[in-house]
Amino acid sequence: MSRQLHLALFLTHAGSHLAGWRHPLAENGNALDIRYYQRLAQRAEAAKLDLLFVADKLALDDIHGGDFEAAVTWRPSGSPEPLALLSALSVLTERIGLGATISTSYHQPYHVARQFATLDHFSGGRAAWNAVTSVNDGEARNFGLERHLGHAERYTRAGEFIELVRTLWDTWEDDALIVDKASGRYADASRIHYADHQGEHFRVRGPLNLPRPPQGHPVLIQAGVSGTFQALAASNAEVIFPVQSSLEKARAFYRQFKRQVLDAGRQADAVKVLPGLYPIVADSDQQAQDLAGELDELIQPLAGLAFMSASMNYDLAQHDPEAPVPDIRDFIQGSKGRFDVVIGNAIEAGWSLRQLGRWYASSLAFAKLVGSPKSVAEQMEQWLQEDAADGFVVMPPYSPGGAERFLDQVVPELQRRGVFRREYQGSTLREHLGLRVPAPSRIKAR
């Protein structure tokens, strides 16, 4: 069989284009109506996608101008808690994976281990954890801090956090439960272990208070592009979600990152590289270009600048939006890897901040594939064949129609080309992704 794409659907109620909600094709869905997400989830499962992906942020964006006015005025804001959403979807779907974002900076390992173990049990082995470090001071202020952790510190914390969560999942051996009515023995205590973790950031005794997840470990996703991110992800991640704006850049990143995975002592295919993808699809290439233009005409530049400010943890409101983009790369504290490139490219192009805000609102710096279903599928296949990606996180520009058009028209074209499954071959997310079940870590017996 030829190499196959892996596909995740980025699940939102408004779409990923910051003006997508304004387009006549968009529906103003209720962000807290489970039926809206159920509709998209079941359509994605019918198309045989690998997983649903739910992003999250622990604050309303309030970095731009020092408050949340720009963020809430010009684009949809607010979203459901991701694990609550996916728990509901776990009983409304049967096969598709369920990936949720939970921060390592503002949660505790024991809680996260328990949450994802529960979701994995409820879903029959379909859970994935997108482990992020969060990005800005607004999030920090919701957890008793004035400032967000520094870039290096939060990744050091994340490394210990991930290791500890995996250890907690392994505190129960797979056969610890006996449930023998005749003898009265419910569990074998010798097969349940303390974690006894004492590290730089955490001290946790354990064990977890529920059995090992069906997948052993829920699949670990990490999102980012910085050098610090890559070093951590090469050793730990099983799926990565990077920002890549072009085939050429994605190809170079893919080669470099896969080398790091090998250098970390792992097989190259132990980590699936799924960059974000903005598909703008219509019946013809010209109609798709027209649709892309219509979407971009609806952009409020301030929506892009407010989003950027929150993601960089840097207030762009202190600069004149009509002036050239200033070189602020040394001051970026949030998503540094992404915005070092974005700011550098804007300076080279001679853009004003307003122009940059419009551009960023149209794609969030992800690759935008515009065309007919055949053209979009052809470009996706090219990324796969040229080792630029193992698949994509599909980020429809408006919802639900943008997602449904991709699922109903592009996916069948990918199937016709033989680069995407027609049926699920397994029942767990690890099986969909071709990932092994991890062996339990060696925890000292009681």
Secondary structure, DSSP 8 states (H G I E B T S, - for coil): -----EEEEE--SS-SSTTGGGSTT-----TT-HHHHHHHHHHHHHTT-SEEEE---SS----GGGSSHHHHHHS------HHHHHHHHHTT-SSSEEEEEEESSSS-HHHHHHHHHHHHHHHTS-EEEEEE----HHHHHTTT-SS---HHHHHHHHHHHHHHHHHHHTTB-TT-EEEETTTTEEE-GGGB----EE-SS-EE----SS---TTSS-EEEEE--SHHHHHHHHHH-SEEE----SHHHHHHHHHHHHHHHHHTTS-GGGSEE--EEEEEE-SSHHHHHHHHHHHHHT--HHHHHHHHHHHHT--GGGS-TTSB----GGG--SSHHHHHHHHHHHHHHT-BHHHHHHHHHHHTTSEEEEE-HHHHHHHHHHHHHTTS-SEEEE--SSTTHHHHHIIIIIHHHHHHTTSS-SS-S-SSHHHHHT------------
